[in-house]
Amino acid sequence: MKNLQHVKFIFVTTNFNSLPITVRSRSQCFCFNLVSNNLIKDLILRVSKEEGINLNEDLVNIITLSSSGSPRRALVTLEAVICKIKSGSSTEDIFKTLGLIGYKNFTNFIAYHIFGDFNGLYKNSSVFLEQHVDLEKAISDLQQFIIDTRIGLIYPQNISNLRSDVSSLLELINQQQQGSGMDERAYRQYVNKRLDSMRELSINLSKNIPYVYNKNALISGFVVDLALSWK
C-alpha cells in the first residue's frame, strides 16, 4: 500500500450536532462564525458586477436577509436572482420566487405594533399569508428583525453589522419619540416592551405553525394577541 500520510479528510457541516460523537471525538473541530451584513453586501455587489448585473437596493437587501450571515447561501440566492433578472422577471416576481417578505414589510409591521395602529397592523399582516411566503421562515426572520432592532436601539453605532437592515425602523422610532411627550428613557422602555411582547407572541406562533392548517386564522389571532398586549 502506498504512503497516504499526505491524505486528509475534511468534513464540512452546518449541523455539527448531527455528526456521531465517535467522529467528533476523533476530529479537529473548527467553528466558523457568520459573516456581517457589510461583508455579505460587498460580496453580492462584487459578484453581480462581475456578472454584469446591476442590482437595486431592495434586491441587495433581500439577498442579505435570506443569507442569514452565510456567504454560501448568499451566492446561491444571488445565482437564482441573476437567472430571474436575465429571464425578464420583475423585482416583485423575484421576491415571490425567494419566498421572502422583505425589510420594508417587517419595518411597517413592527412599527404599527409599536405605535398601536391596529388597522395598519391587520392590513400589513396579509404579507405573511401570500402564497409564495414560507410562513415558518417568515416568522423566524421577524424574530431576528426584532432582536436586531433591540440591539440597534442600544448600540446604534453597530447597526451595519446586524443581520437585518433595521435603519428605517430605528429612524421611525426616533421620529416618533420627538412627538410623544415622553423622555428618552421612558420612551425606550415603552418601545422595548412592545418589541418583547411581539417576540414572545411570535415564538408561541412558531410552535403552532406546523400543526395548524388555517394559516389565516393563525395570523389573525397573532394580530389580535398583539393588540391585546397594548393594554
C-alpha positions as CSV (number, residue, x, y, z in Angstrom):
1,M,0.0,0.0,0.0
2,K,1.3,3.5,-0.9
3,N,2.1,6.0,1.8
4,L,-1.1,8.0,2.4
5,Q,0.2,10.4,5.1
6,H,-0.5,13.3,2.8
7,V,-4.2,12.5,2.6
8,K,-6.5,14.5,4.9
9,F,-10.3,14.2,5.2
10,I,-12.3,17.4,5.7
11,F,-15.9,17.3,6.8
12,V,-18.0,20.5,6.5
13,T,-21.4,20.7,8.1
14,T,-24.0,23.3,9.1
15,N,-25.3,20.9,11.8
16,F,-22.4,19.9,13.9
17,N,-24.5,18.0,16.4
18,S,-25.7,15.7,13.7
19,L,-22.3,14.1,13.5
20,P,-21.8,11.0,15.6
21,I,-19.8,11.5,18.8
22,T,-17.3,8.9,17.6
23,V,-16.5,11.2,14.6
24,R,-16.4,14.4,16.6
25,S,-14.1,12.9,19.3
26,R,-11.5,11.9,16.7
27,S,-11.5,15.1,14.7
28,Q,-10.0,18.6,15.0
29,C,-13.1,20.8,15.0
30,F,-13.1,24.4,13.7
31,C,-16.2,26.6,14.1
32,F,-16.7,29.4,11.6
33,N,-18.7,32.4,12.6
34,L,-21.4,34.0,10.5
35,V,-20.4,37.0,8.3
36,S,-21.6,40.6,8.9
37,N,-24.1,42.2,6.6
38,N,-21.5,44.6,5.3
39,L,-19.3,41.7,4.1
40,I,-22.3,39.9,2.6
41,K,-23.3,43.0,0.7
42,D,-19.8,43.6,-0.6
43,L,-19.8,40.0,-1.8
44,I,-23.1,40.4,-3.5
45,L,-22.2,43.6,-5.2
46,R,-18.8,42.3,-6.4
47,V,-20.1,39.1,-7.9
48,S,-23.1,40.8,-9.5
49,K,-20.8,43.4,-11.0
50,E,-18.6,40.6,-12.4
51,E,-21.7,39.0,-13.9
52,G,-22.7,42.4,-15.5
53,I,-25.9,42.7,-13.4
54,N,-26.9,45.9,-11.7
55,L,-28.9,45.0,-8.6
56,N,-31.2,47.6,-7.0
57,E,-31.0,48.2,-3.2
58,D,-34.1,46.2,-2.5
59,L,-32.7,43.1,-4.1
60,V,-29.3,43.5,-2.4
61,N,-31.1,43.8,1.0
62,I,-33.3,40.8,0.4
63,I,-30.4,38.6,-0.6
64,T,-28.6,39.7,2.5
65,L,-31.6,38.9,4.7
66,S,-32.0,35.5,3.1
67,S,-28.4,34.6,3.6
68,S,-28.5,34.9,7.4
69,G,-24.8,35.6,7.5
70,S,-23.8,32.7,5.2
71,P,-21.7,33.7,2.1
72,R,-22.6,30.3,0.5
73,R,-26.3,30.9,1.0
74,A,-25.9,34.5,-0.3
75,L,-24.3,33.2,-3.5
76,V,-26.9,30.5,-4.1
77,T,-29.7,33.1,-3.7
78,L,-27.8,35.6,-5.9
79,E,-27.5,33.0,-8.6
80,A,-31.2,32.4,-8.5
81,V,-31.9,36.2,-8.7
82,I,-29.5,36.7,-11.6
83,C,-31.2,33.9,-13.6
84,K,-34.6,35.6,-12.9
85,I,-33.3,39.0,-13.9
86,K,-31.9,37.6,-17.2
87,S,-35.3,36.0,-17.9
88,G,-37.0,39.3,-17.5
89,S,-38.6,38.9,-14.1
90,S,-39.6,41.9,-12.1
91,T,-38.3,42.6,-8.5
92,E,-41.8,41.6,-7.2
93,D,-41.6,38.3,-9.1
94,I,-38.1,37.7,-7.6
95,F,-39.4,38.3,-4.1
96,K,-42.1,35.7,-4.7
97,T,-39.5,33.2,-6.0
98,L,-37.4,33.6,-2.9
99,G,-40.4,33.2,-0.7
100,L,-39.4,36.2,1.4
101,I,-41.2,39.2,2.9
102,G,-38.5,41.9,2.9
103,Y,-37.2,44.6,5.2
104,K,-39.9,47.2,4.3
105,N,-42.8,44.9,5.3
106,F,-41.1,43.9,8.6
107,T,-40.4,47.6,9.3
108,N,-44.0,48.5,8.7
109,F,-45.5,45.6,10.7
110,I,-43.3,46.2,13.7
111,A,-43.9,50.0,13.5
112,Y,-47.7,49.5,13.5
113,H,-47.3,47.4,16.6
114,I,-45.1,49.8,18.4
115,F,-47.3,52.8,17.6
116,G,-50.6,50.9,18.4
117,D,-52.1,51.1,14.9
118,F,-54.4,48.1,14.7
119,N,-55.8,48.9,11.2
120,G,-52.2,49.2,9.8
121,L,-51.1,46.1,11.7
122,Y,-54.0,44.0,10.5
123,K,-53.7,45.1,6.9
124,N,-49.9,44.6,6.8
125,S,-50.2,41.1,8.3
126,S,-51.5,39.9,4.9
127,V,-47.9,39.8,3.7
128,F,-47.4,36.7,5.8
129,L,-50.3,34.9,4.0
130,E,-49.2,35.5,0.4
131,Q,-48.9,32.2,-1.5
132,H,-45.2,32.5,-2.1
133,V,-44.3,33.1,1.6
134,D,-42.8,30.3,3.8
135,L,-44.7,31.3,7.0
136,E,-42.3,29.4,9.3
137,K,-39.3,31.1,7.9
138,A,-41.0,34.5,7.7
139,I,-41.8,34.4,11.4
140,S,-38.2,33.3,12.2
141,D,-37.0,36.3,10.1
142,L,-39.4,38.5,12.0
143,Q,-37.9,37.4,15.3
144,Q,-34.4,38.1,14.1
145,F,-35.5,41.5,12.9
146,I,-36.9,42.3,16.4
147,I,-33.7,41.2,18.1
148,D,-31.6,43.3,15.7
149,T,-33.9,46.3,16.4
150,R,-33.3,46.0,20.1
151,I,-29.6,45.8,19.6
152,G,-29.8,48.8,17.3
153,L,-31.5,50.8,19.9
154,I,-28.8,50.0,22.4
155,Y,-25.8,50.2,20.1
156,P,-26.8,52.4,17.1
157,Q,-23.2,52.6,16.0
158,N,-23.2,48.9,15.2
159,I,-26.3,48.6,13.1
160,S,-24.3,48.0,9.9
161,N,-23.1,44.7,11.4
162,L,-26.5,43.4,12.2
163,R,-28.2,40.6,10.2
164,S,-31.2,42.8,9.4
165,D,-31.4,46.3,8.0
166,V,-33.3,48.0,10.8
167,S,-32.1,51.5,10.0
168,S,-35.5,52.6,8.7
169,L,-37.4,51.3,11.7
170,L,-34.9,53.0,14.1
171,E,-35.4,56.2,12.3
172,L,-39.2,55.9,12.6
173,I,-38.8,55.1,16.3
174,N,-36.6,58.2,16.9
175,Q,-39.0,60.4,15.0
176,Q,-42.0,59.2,17.0
177,Q,-40.2,60.0,20.3
178,Q,-40.0,63.6,19.4
179,G,-43.8,64.0,19.3
180,S,-44.6,61.5,22.1
181,G,-44.0,63.9,25.0
182,M,-42.0,61.2,26.8
183,D,-38.4,61.5,27.9
184,E,-35.9,59.2,26.1
185,R,-35.6,56.6,28.9
186,A,-39.3,56.2,29.4
187,Y,-39.9,56.0,25.6
188,R,-37.2,53.4,25.1
189,Q,-38.7,51.3,27.9
190,Y,-42.1,51.6,26.2
191,V,-40.6,50.6,22.8
192,N,-38.7,47.6,24.3
193,K,-41.8,46.4,26.0
194,R,-43.7,46.4,22.7
195,L,-40.8,44.6,20.9
196,D,-40.6,42.0,23.7
197,S,-44.3,41.3,23.5
198,M,-44.1,40.8,19.7
199,R,-41.1,38.5,20.1
200,E,-42.8,36.3,22.8
201,L,-46.0,36.0,20.9
202,S,-44.2,35.2,17.7
203,I,-42.3,32.4,19.4
204,N,-45.7,30.9,20.5
205,L,-46.9,31.3,17.0
206,S,-43.9,29.4,15.6
207,K,-44.7,26.4,17.8
208,N,-48.2,26.2,16.2
209,I,-47.4,26.8,12.6
210,P,-46.7,23.1,11.7
211,Y,-49.9,21.9,13.2
212,V,-52.5,24.5,12.0
213,Y,-54.0,24.2,8.5
214,N,-55.8,27.5,8.6
215,K,-52.9,30.0,8.4
216,N,-55.3,32.9,8.0
217,A,-56.9,32.2,11.4
218,L,-53.4,31.7,12.9
219,I,-52.1,35.1,11.7
220,S,-55.4,36.9,12.6
221,G,-55.1,35.5,16.1
222,F,-51.5,36.7,16.3
223,V,-52.6,40.2,15.4
224,V,-55.4,40.2,18.0
225,D,-52.9,39.0,20.7
226,L,-50.5,41.8,19.7
227,A,-53.3,44.3,20.1
228,L,-54.3,42.9,23.5
229,S,-50.8,43.3,24.7
230,W,-51.1,47.0,24.3
231,K,-53.5,47.2,27.3
